[in-house]
């Protein structure tokens, strides 16, 4: 299971199941980002110059993740801690414009606990593996 941007990982031809927790856009280097894992809960904080990419997720699903947790099959339950509605579309006022924020909490599915967790570190612009002994079993 990975956290990162698929454009950089797809070319690796990995011999195991890969699940993306989140994708991001923006800068390659920055300060202020964090990734932590504790008691089966992953917390992610993006730097100001990056943004999470959930363009392929339905608006209703994202909205549910703003006020609580929303389950994603094979990964776990997502909560956008700073998610909010920032406006409405001009041509369709019933269509909200969303900002998922810079923080994400994921309660990993206990049945699908990853054997490895890869994340992007903005301080050095590289992917790193989180030690598997820090992941719940």
HELIX and SHEET records of a PDB file:
HELIX    1   1 UNK A    6  UNK A    9  1                                   4    
HELIX    2   2 UNK A   10  UNK A   12  5                                   3    
HELIX    3   3 UNK A   59  UNK A   67  1                                   9    
HELIX    4   4 UNK A  110  UNK A  112  5                                   3    
HELIX    5   5 UNK A  132  UNK A  134  5                                   3    
SHEET    1   A 2 UNK A  23  UNK A  26  0                                        
SHEET    2   A 2 UNK A  50  UNK A  53 -1                                        
SHEET    1   B 5 UNK A  34  UNK A  38  0                                        
SHEET    2   B 5 UNK A  41  UNK A  45 -1                                        
SHEET    3   B 5 UNK A 103  UNK A 108 -1                                        
SHEET    4   B 5 UNK A  76  UNK A  79 -1                                        
SHEET    5   B 5 UNK A  70  UNK A  72 -1                                        
SHEET    1   C 2 UNK A  84  UNK A  88  0                                        
SHEET    2   C 2 UNK A  96  UNK A  99 -1                                        
SHEET    1   D 2 UNK A 117  UNK A 121  0                                        
SHEET    2   D 2 UNK A 126  UNK A 130 -1                                        
END                                                                             
